Amino acid sequence: MSTSETAGAPGGADPRGEAVTFARIDPTGGERFQTLRRDLGVSGFGLNALILAPGQRGRVHRHEHQEEVYLVLEGELTLVLEDGEHVLGRYELARVAPFARRQLVNAGSAPVVLLALGGSGEHQGRDGRAWASWEEQGEGRSPQEVPLPEDLPPRD
C-alpha cells in the first residue's frame, strides 16, 4: 500500500480542500495495485501504481471512455495488444485508446513498477499562472511571460 500525507494552504483550511497531498509507491509492500488517485485525492484523472512480480499478468481489459498512459519506472513491461506484444523499458511510455483491449505482463525476471494514468474528456489546455518570485503578488501571468529563474549553484 502507498503512504500519503497532506499539507494545507497557508493560513489554515481552504474550502477547496487540501492544497498539496503526498504519497509514496511501495514496490515491496506486496500489493499489485496501488490506488494513488485515492491516496492523493485526485479527482480529474486516474493515477495508479502497478507492481508486477516476474511472471505476473493483469487481466485482458479495455475501457468505455478512459484512455490510459503507462509509464515504466522499473523493469520491462510487455504490453499485449490485438496486434501483438510491445516491450517497454524503463522511462518508456505507451498511450492506449479506450477501445483497445490490452494486457500488462511481466515476462521478465525482475519486478516491473509502472504508473497508469487515465482520463476521459477534452484536455483543458494550459491554464497555469506564474510569478517571477515568491515576493511577487497578484494573480500571476501566463507562464510563457515569466522567465525561468536562475539555476541553483552546484552542490559540493
Rosetta constraint file for C-alpha pairs under 8 A:
AtomPair CA 1 CA 25 HARMONIC 7.48 0.50
AtomPair CA 1 CA 26 HARMONIC 6.17 0.50
AtomPair CA 1 CA 29 HARMONIC 6.07 0.50
AtomPair CA 1 CA 30 HARMONIC 7.82 0.50
AtomPair CA 1 CA 31 HARMONIC 6.03 0.50
AtomPair CA 1 CA 34 HARMONIC 5.92 0.50
AtomPair CA 2 CA 23 HARMONIC 6.32 0.50
AtomPair CA 2 CA 24 HARMONIC 5.22 0.50
AtomPair CA 2 CA 25 HARMONIC 5.00 0.50
AtomPair CA 2 CA 26 HARMONIC 5.41 0.50
AtomPair CA 2 CA 34 HARMONIC 6.30 0.50
AtomPair CA 2 CA 35 HARMONIC 7.88 0.50
AtomPair CA 2 CA 36 HARMONIC 7.18 0.50
AtomPair CA 2 CA 39 HARMONIC 7.42 0.50
AtomPair CA 3 CA 23 HARMONIC 5.14 0.50
AtomPair CA 3 CA 24 HARMONIC 5.22 0.50
AtomPair CA 3 CA 25 HARMONIC 7.26 0.50
AtomPair CA 3 CA 26 HARMONIC 7.81 0.50
AtomPair CA 3 CA 39 HARMONIC 7.43 0.50
AtomPair CA 4 CA 21 HARMONIC 7.03 0.50
AtomPair CA 4 CA 22 HARMONIC 5.08 0.50
AtomPair CA 4 CA 23 HARMONIC 3.85 0.50
AtomPair CA 4 CA 24 HARMONIC 6.40 0.50
AtomPair CA 4 CA 39 HARMONIC 6.03 0.50
AtomPair CA 4 CA 40 HARMONIC 6.82 0.50
AtomPair CA 5 CA 21 HARMONIC 5.71 0.50
AtomPair CA 5 CA 22 HARMONIC 5.10 0.50
AtomPair CA 5 CA 23 HARMONIC 6.44 0.50
AtomPair CA 6 CA 18 HARMONIC 6.64 0.50
AtomPair CA 6 CA 19 HARMONIC 7.91 0.50
AtomPair CA 6 CA 20 HARMONIC 5.88 0.50
AtomPair CA 6 CA 21 HARMONIC 4.17 0.50
AtomPair CA 6 CA 22 HARMONIC 6.02 0.50
AtomPair CA 7 CA 18 HARMONIC 6.38 0.50
AtomPair CA 7 CA 19 HARMONIC 6.34 0.50
AtomPair CA 7 CA 20 HARMONIC 5.21 0.50
AtomPair CA 7 CA 21 HARMONIC 6.04 0.50
AtomPair CA 8 CA 12 HARMONIC 6.64 0.50
AtomPair CA 8 CA 13 HARMONIC 6.37 0.50
AtomPair CA 8 CA 14 HARMONIC 7.22 0.50
AtomPair CA 8 CA 17 HARMONIC 7.92 0.50
AtomPair CA 8 CA 18 HARMONIC 5.00 0.50
AtomPair CA 8 CA 19 HARMONIC 5.14 0.50
AtomPair CA 8 CA 20 HARMONIC 6.49 0.50
AtomPair CA 9 CA 13 HARMONIC 6.45 0.50
AtomPair CA 9 CA 14 HARMONIC 6.17 0.50
AtomPair CA 9 CA 18 HARMONIC 6.75 0.50
AtomPair CA 9 CA 19 HARMONIC 5.15 0.50
AtomPair CA 9 CA 20 HARMONIC 7.76 0.50
AtomPair CA 13 CA 17 HARMONIC 7.54 0.50
AtomPair CA 13 CA 18 HARMONIC 7.66 0.50
AtomPair CA 14 CA 18 HARMONIC 6.73 0.50
AtomPair CA 14 CA 19 HARMONIC 7.52 0.50
AtomPair CA 21 CA 40 HARMONIC 5.47 0.50
AtomPair CA 21 CA 41 HARMONIC 7.49 0.50
AtomPair CA 22 CA 40 HARMONIC 6.25 0.50
AtomPair CA 23 CA 36 HARMONIC 7.14 0.50
AtomPair CA 23 CA 39 HARMONIC 6.63 0.50
AtomPair CA 23 CA 40 HARMONIC 6.39 0.50
AtomPair CA 25 CA 34 HARMONIC 7.53 0.50
AtomPair CA 25 CA 49 HARMONIC 6.90 0.50
AtomPair CA 27 CA 31 HARMONIC 7.82 0.50
AtomPair CA 27 CA 51 HARMONIC 6.14 0.50
AtomPair CA 27 CA 113 HARMONIC 6.94 0.50
AtomPair CA 31 CA 51 HARMONIC 7.17 0.50
AtomPair CA 32 CA 50 HARMONIC 5.51 0.50
AtomPair CA 32 CA 51 HARMONIC 4.83 0.50
AtomPair CA 32 CA 52 HARMONIC 6.10 0.50
AtomPair CA 33 CA 48 HARMONIC 6.97 0.50
AtomPair CA 33 CA 49 HARMONIC 5.97 0.50
AtomPair CA 33 CA 50 HARMONIC 4.78 0.50
AtomPair CA 33 CA 51 HARMONIC 6.57 0.50
AtomPair CA 34 CA 48 HARMONIC 5.59 0.50
AtomPair CA 34 CA 49 HARMONIC 5.01 0.50
AtomPair CA 34 CA 50 HARMONIC 6.30 0.50
AtomPair CA 35 CA 39 HARMONIC 6.37 0.50
AtomPair CA 35 CA 47 HARMONIC 6.83 0.50
AtomPair CA 35 CA 48 HARMONIC 4.81 0.50
AtomPair CA 35 CA 49 HARMONIC 6.70 0.50
AtomPair CA 36 CA 40 HARMONIC 5.87 0.50
AtomPair CA 36 CA 47 HARMONIC 5.55 0.50
AtomPair CA 36 CA 48 HARMONIC 4.92 0.50
AtomPair CA 36 CA 49 HARMONIC 6.62 0.50
AtomPair CA 37 CA 41 HARMONIC 5.81 0.50
AtomPair CA 37 CA 42 HARMONIC 4.90 0.50
AtomPair CA 37 CA 43 HARMONIC 7.35 0.50
AtomPair CA 37 CA 45 HARMONIC 7.66 0.50
AtomPair CA 37 CA 46 HARMONIC 5.78 0.50
AtomPair CA 37 CA 47 HARMONIC 4.77 0.50
AtomPair CA 37 CA 48 HARMONIC 6.29 0.50
AtomPair CA 38 CA 42 HARMONIC 6.40 0.50
AtomPair CA 42 CA 46 HARMONIC 7.46 0.50
AtomPair CA 42 CA 47 HARMONIC 7.89 0.50
AtomPair CA 44 CA 119 HARMONIC 7.43 0.50
AtomPair CA 45 CA 117 HARMONIC 7.10 0.50
AtomPair CA 45 CA 118 HARMONIC 5.67 0.50
AtomPair CA 45 CA 119 HARMONIC 4.75 0.50
AtomPair CA 45 CA 120 HARMONIC 7.63 0.50
AtomPair CA 46 CA 116 HARMONIC 7.58 0.50
AtomPair CA 46 CA 117 HARMONIC 5.34 0.50
AtomPair CA 46 CA 118 HARMONIC 4.55 0.50
AtomPair CA 46 CA 119 HARMONIC 6.04 0.50
AtomPair CA 47 CA 115 HARMONIC 6.98 0.50
AtomPair CA 47 CA 116 HARMONIC 5.71 0.50
AtomPair CA 47 CA 117 HARMONIC 4.61 0.50
AtomPair CA 47 CA 118 HARMONIC 6.47 0.50
AtomPair CA 48 CA 115 HARMONIC 5.73 0.50
AtomPair CA 48 CA 116 HARMONIC 5.17 0.50
AtomPair CA 48 CA 117 HARMONIC 6.62 0.50
AtomPair CA 49 CA 113 HARMONIC 7.10 0.50
AtomPair CA 49 CA 114 HARMONIC 5.71 0.50
AtomPair CA 49 CA 115 HARMONIC 4.59 0.50
AtomPair CA 49 CA 116 HARMONIC 6.18 0.50
AtomPair CA 50 CA 112 HARMONIC 7.83 0.50
AtomPair CA 50 CA 113 HARMONIC 5.81 0.50
AtomPair CA 50 CA 114 HARMONIC 5.36 0.50
AtomPair CA 50 CA 115 HARMONIC 6.32 0.50
AtomPair CA 50 CA 116 HARMONIC 7.33 0.50
AtomPair CA 51 CA 111 HARMONIC 6.88 0.50
AtomPair CA 51 CA 112 HARMONIC 5.60 0.50
AtomPair CA 51 CA 113 HARMONIC 4.63 0.50
AtomPair CA 51 CA 114 HARMONIC 6.62 0.50
AtomPair CA 52 CA 56 HARMONIC 5.56 0.50
AtomPair CA 52 CA 57 HARMONIC 7.24 0.50
AtomPair CA 52 CA 105 HARMONIC 7.58 0.50
AtomPair CA 52 CA 106 HARMONIC 6.09 0.50
AtomPair CA 52 CA 111 HARMONIC 5.68 0.50
AtomPair CA 52 CA 112 HARMONIC 5.08 0.50
AtomPair CA 52 CA 113 HARMONIC 6.62 0.50
AtomPair CA 53 CA 106 HARMONIC 6.77 0.50
AtomPair CA 53 CA 110 HARMONIC 6.92 0.50
AtomPair CA 53 CA 111 HARMONIC 4.59 0.50
AtomPair CA 53 CA 112 HARMONIC 6.51 0.50
AtomPair CA 54 CA 106 HARMONIC 5.47 0.50
AtomPair CA 54 CA 107 HARMONIC 6.32 0.50
AtomPair CA 54 CA 108 HARMONIC 5.64 0.50
AtomPair CA 54 CA 109 HARMONIC 5.07 0.50
AtomPair CA 54 CA 110 HARMONIC 5.62 0.50
AtomPair CA 54 CA 111 HARMONIC 5.57 0.50
AtomPair CA 54 CA 112 HARMONIC 7.66 0.50
AtomPair CA 55 CA 105 HARMONIC 7.23 0.50
AtomPair CA 55 CA 106 HARMONIC 5.30 0.50
AtomPair CA 55 CA 107 HARMONIC 5.32 0.50
AtomPair CA 55 CA 108 HARMONIC 6.85 0.50
AtomPair CA 55 CA 109 HARMONIC 7.60 0.50
AtomPair CA 56 CA 105 HARMONIC 6.14 0.50
AtomPair CA 56 CA 106 HARMONIC 5.54 0.50
AtomPair CA 56 CA 107 HARMONIC 7.55 0.50
AtomPair CA 57 CA 103 HARMONIC 7.19 0.50
AtomPair CA 57 CA 104 HARMONIC 5.79 0.50
AtomPair CA 57 CA 105 HARMONIC 4.37 0.50
AtomPair CA 57 CA 106 HARMONIC 6.29 0.50
AtomPair CA 58 CA 103 HARMONIC 5.80 0.50
AtomPair CA 58 CA 104 HARMONIC 5.21 0.50
AtomPair CA 58 CA 105 HARMONIC 6.37 0.50
AtomPair CA 59 CA 103 HARMONIC 5.90 0.50
AtomPair CA 59 CA 104 HARMONIC 7.50 0.50
AtomPair CA 60 CA 101 HARMONIC 6.47 0.50
AtomPair CA 60 CA 102 HARMONIC 5.43 0.50
AtomPair CA 60 CA 103 HARMONIC 4.61 0.50
AtomPair CA 60 CA 104 HARMONIC 7.87 0.50
AtomPair CA 61 CA 101 HARMONIC 5.31 0.50
AtomPair CA 61 CA 102 HARMONIC 5.54 0.50
AtomPair CA 61 CA 103 HARMONIC 6.53 0.50
AtomPair CA 62 CA 98 HARMONIC 5.97 0.50
AtomPair CA 62 CA 99 HARMONIC 5.80 0.50
AtomPair CA 62 CA 100 HARMONIC 5.83 0.50
AtomPair CA 62 CA 101 HARMONIC 4.67 0.50
AtomPair CA 62 CA 102 HARMONIC 6.38 0.50
AtomPair CA 63 CA 67 HARMONIC 7.33 0.50
AtomPair CA 63 CA 98 HARMONIC 4.72 0.50
AtomPair CA 63 CA 99 HARMONIC 6.04 0.50
AtomPair CA 63 CA 100 HARMONIC 7.87 0.50
AtomPair CA 64 CA 98 HARMONIC 5.98 0.50
AtomPair CA 64 CA 99 HARMONIC 6.67 0.50
AtomPair CA 65 CA 98 HARMONIC 5.56 0.50
AtomPair CA 65 CA 99 HARMONIC 7.85 0.50
AtomPair CA 65 CA 119 HARMONIC 7.97 0.50
AtomPair CA 65 CA 120 HARMONIC 5.77 0.50
AtomPair CA 66 CA 97 HARMONIC 7.52 0.50
AtomPair CA 66 CA 98 HARMONIC 5.16 0.50
AtomPair CA 66 CA 118 HARMONIC 5.84 0.50
AtomPair CA 66 CA 119 HARMONIC 4.98 0.50
AtomPair CA 66 CA 120 HARMONIC 4.66 0.50
AtomPair CA 67 CA 95 HARMONIC 7.21 0.50
AtomPair CA 67 CA 96 HARMONIC 5.83 0.50
AtomPair CA 67 CA 97 HARMONIC 4.76 0.50
AtomPair CA 67 CA 98 HARMONIC 4.56 0.50
AtomPair CA 67 CA 118 HARMONIC 5.53 0.50
AtomPair CA 67 CA 119 HARMONIC 5.73 0.50
AtomPair CA 67 CA 120 HARMONIC 6.33 0.50
AtomPair CA 68 CA 95 HARMONIC 5.65 0.50
AtomPair CA 68 CA 96 HARMONIC 5.31 0.50
AtomPair CA 68 CA 97 HARMONIC 6.73 0.50
AtomPair CA 68 CA 98 HARMONIC 7.22 0.50
AtomPair CA 68 CA 116 HARMONIC 6.55 0.50
AtomPair CA 68 CA 117 HARMONIC 5.47 0.50
AtomPair CA 68 CA 118 HARMONIC 4.30 0.50
AtomPair CA 68 CA 119 HARMONIC 6.75 0.50
AtomPair CA 69 CA 93 HARMONIC 6.71 0.50
AtomPair CA 69 CA 94 HARMONIC 5.52 0.50
AtomPair CA 69 CA 95 HARMONIC 4.28 0.50
AtomPair CA 69 CA 96 HARMONIC 6.30 0.50
AtomPair CA 69 CA 115 HARMONIC 7.99 0.50
AtomPair CA 69 CA 116 HARMONIC 5.74 0.50
AtomPair CA 69 CA 117 HARMONIC 5.13 0.50
AtomPair CA 69 CA 118 HARMONIC 6.38 0.50
AtomPair CA 70 CA 93 HARMONIC 5.42 0.50
AtomPair CA 70 CA 94 HARMONIC 5.36 0.50
AtomPair CA 70 CA 95 HARMONIC 6.53 0.50
AtomPair CA 70 CA 114 HARMONIC 6.63 0.50
AtomPair CA 70 CA 115 HARMONIC 5.69 0.50
AtomPair CA 70 CA 116 HARMONIC 4.69 0.50
AtomPair CA 70 CA 117 HARMONIC 6.48 0.50
AtomPair CA 71 CA 90 HARMONIC 7.99 0.50
AtomPair CA 71 CA 91 HARMONIC 6.31 0.50
AtomPair CA 71 CA 92 HARMONIC 5.92 0.50
AtomPair CA 71 CA 93 HARMONIC 4.54 0.50
AtomPair CA 71 CA 94 HARMONIC 6.93 0.50
AtomPair CA 71 CA 114 HARMONIC 5.43 0.50
AtomPair CA 71 CA 115 HARMONIC 5.14 0.50
AtomPair CA 71 CA 116 HARMONIC 6.60 0.50
AtomPair CA 72 CA 76 HARMONIC 7.25 0.50
AtomPair CA 72 CA 77 HARMONIC 6.99 0.50
AtomPair CA 72 CA 88 HARMONIC 6.90 0.50
AtomPair CA 72 CA 89 HARMONIC 6.33 0.50
AtomPair CA 72 CA 90 HARMONIC 5.07 0.50
AtomPair CA 72 CA 91 HARMONIC 5.32 0.50
AtomPair CA 72 CA 92 HARMONIC 5.77 0.50
AtomPair CA 72 CA 93 HARMONIC 6.54 0.50
AtomPair CA 72 CA 112 HARMONIC 7.39 0.50
AtomPair CA 72 CA 113 HARMONIC 6.19 0.50
AtomPair CA 72 CA 114 HARMONIC 4.33 0.50
AtomPair CA 72 CA 115 HARMONIC 6.55 0.50
AtomPair CA 73 CA 90 HARMONIC 5.23 0.50
AtomPair CA 73 CA 91 HARMONIC 5.66 0.50
AtomPair CA 73 CA 112 HARMONIC 7.58 0.50
AtomPair CA 73 CA 113 HARMONIC 5.43 0.50
AtomPair CA 73 CA 114 HARMONIC 5.22 0.50
AtomPair CA 73 CA 115 HARMONIC 7.36 0.50
AtomPair CA 74 CA 89 HARMONIC 7.60 0.50
AtomPair CA 74 CA 90 HARMONIC 5.33 0.50
AtomPair CA 74 CA 91 HARMONIC 7.86 0.50
AtomPair CA 74 CA 111 HARMONIC 7.27 0.50
AtomPair CA 74 CA 112 HARMONIC 5.34 0.50
AtomPair CA 74 CA 113 HARMONIC 4.94 0.50
AtomPair CA 74 CA 114 HARMONIC 6.89 0.50
AtomPair CA 75 CA 89 HARMONIC 6.36 0.50
AtomPair CA 75 CA 90 HARMONIC 6.08 0.50
AtomPair CA 75 CA 108 HARMONIC 7.89 0.50
AtomPair CA 75 CA 110 HARMONIC 6.12 0.50
AtomPair CA 75 CA 111 HARMONIC 5.83 0.50
AtomPair CA 75 CA 112 HARMONIC 4.40 0.50
AtomPair CA 75 CA 113 HARMONIC 6.59 0.50
AtomPair CA 76 CA 87 HARMONIC 6.73 0.50
AtomPair CA 76 CA 88 HARMONIC 5.67 0.50
AtomPair CA 76 CA 89 HARMONIC 4.61 0.50
AtomPair CA 76 CA 90 HARMONIC 6.57 0.50
AtomPair CA 76 CA 106 HARMONIC 6.91 0.50
AtomPair CA 76 CA 107 HARMONIC 7.98 0.50
AtomPair CA 76 CA 108 HARMONIC 6.73 0.50
AtomPair CA 76 CA 110 HARMONIC 7.97 0.50
AtomPair CA 76 CA 112 HARMONIC 6.00 0.50
AtomPair CA 77 CA 87 HARMONIC 5.69 0.50
AtomPair CA 77 CA 88 HARMONIC 5.15 0.50
AtomPair CA 77 CA 89 HARMONIC 6.49 0.50
AtomPair CA 77 CA 104 HARMONIC 6.91 0.50
AtomPair CA 77 CA 105 HARMONIC 6.07 0.50
AtomPair CA 77 CA 106 HARMONIC 5.49 0.50
AtomPair CA 77 CA 107 HARMONIC 7.43 0.50
AtomPair CA 77 CA 112 HARMONIC 6.38 0.50
AtomPair CA 78 CA 85 HARMONIC 6.32 0.50
AtomPair CA 78 CA 86 HARMONIC 5.66 0.50
AtomPair CA 78 CA 87 HARMONIC 4.50 0.50
AtomPair CA 78 CA 88 HARMONIC 6.35 0.50
AtomPair CA 78 CA 104 HARMONIC 6.14 0.50
AtomPair CA 78 CA 105 HARMONIC 5.01 0.50
AtomPair CA 78 CA 106 HARMONIC 6.03 0.50
AtomPair CA 78 CA 107 HARMONIC 6.63 0.50
AtomPair CA 79 CA 85 HARMONIC 5.68 0.50
AtomPair CA 79 CA 86 HARMONIC 5.12 0.50
AtomPair CA 79 CA 87 HARMONIC 6.17 0.50
AtomPair CA 79 CA 88 HARMONIC 7.42 0.50
AtomPair CA 79 CA 102 HARMONIC 6.86 0.50
AtomPair CA 79 CA 103 HARMONIC 5.93 0.50
AtomPair CA 79 CA 104 HARMONIC 5.06 0.50
AtomPair CA 79 CA 105 HARMONIC 6.30 0.50
AtomPair CA 80 CA 84 HARMONIC 5.82 0.50
AtomPair CA 80 CA 85 HARMONIC 4.43 0.50
AtomPair CA 80 CA 86 HARMONIC 6.35 0.50
AtomPair CA 80 CA 102 HARMONIC 5.57 0.50
AtomPair CA 80 CA 103 HARMONIC 5.05 0.50
AtomPair CA 80 CA 104 HARMONIC 6.44 0.50
AtomPair CA 80 CA 105 HARMONIC 7.31 0.50
AtomPair CA 81 CA 85 HARMONIC 6.12 0.50
AtomPair CA 81 CA 86 HARMONIC 7.80 0.50
AtomPair CA 81 CA 100 HARMONIC 7.35 0.50
AtomPair CA 81 CA 101 HARMONIC 6.16 0.50
AtomPair CA 81 CA 102 HARMONIC 4.85 0.50
AtomPair CA 81 CA 103 HARMONIC 6.78 0.50
AtomPair CA 82 CA 100 HARMONIC 7.72 0.50
AtomPair CA 82 CA 101 HARMONIC 6.74 0.50
AtomPair CA 82 CA 102 HARMONIC 7.39 0.50
AtomPair CA 88 CA 92 HARMONIC 5.65 0.50
AtomPair CA 88 CA 93 HARMONIC 6.99 0.50
AtomPair CA 88 CA 94 HARMONIC 7.90 0.50
AtomPair CA 96 CA 100 HARMONIC 6.56 0.50
AtomPair CA 106 CA 111 HARMONIC 7.39 0.50
AtomPair CA 106 CA 112 HARMONIC 6.48 0.50
AtomPair CA 128 CA 142 HARMONIC 6.54 0.50
AtomPair CA 128 CA 143 HARMONIC 6.58 0.50
AtomPair CA 129 CA 139 HARMONIC 7.33 0.50
AtomPair CA 129 CA 140 HARMONIC 5.15 0.50
AtomPair CA 129 CA 141 HARMONIC 5.17 0.50
AtomPair CA 129 CA 142 HARMONIC 5.21 0.50
AtomPair CA 129 CA 143 HARMONIC 5.89 0.50
AtomPair CA 130 CA 140 HARMONIC 5.03 0.50
AtomPair CA 130 CA 141 HARMONIC 5.24 0.50
AtomPair CA 130 CA 142 HARMONIC 6.06 0.50
AtomPair CA 130 CA 143 HARMONIC 5.01 0.50
AtomPair CA 130 CA 146 HARMONIC 6.57 0.50
AtomPair CA 131 CA 136 HARMONIC 6.11 0.50
AtomPair CA 131 CA 137 HARMONIC 7.78 0.50
AtomPair CA 131 CA 140 HARMONIC 5.28 0.50
AtomPair CA 131 CA 141 HARMONIC 6.60 0.50
AtomPair CA 131 CA 143 HARMONIC 7.89 0.50
AtomPair CA 131 CA 146 HARMONIC 6.63 0.50
AtomPair CA 132 CA 136 HARMONIC 6.50 0.50
AtomPair CA 132 CA 146 HARMONIC 5.97 0.50
AtomPair CA 132 CA 147 HARMONIC 7.01 0.50
AtomPair CA 132 CA 148 HARMONIC 7.79 0.50
AtomPair CA 132 CA 149 HARMONIC 7.34 0.50
AtomPair CA 141 CA 145 HARMONIC 6.47 0.50
AtomPair CA 141 CA 146 HARMONIC 7.04 0.50
AtomPair CA 142 CA 146 HARMONIC 7.04 0.50
AtomPair CA 143 CA 147 HARMONIC 7.96 0.50
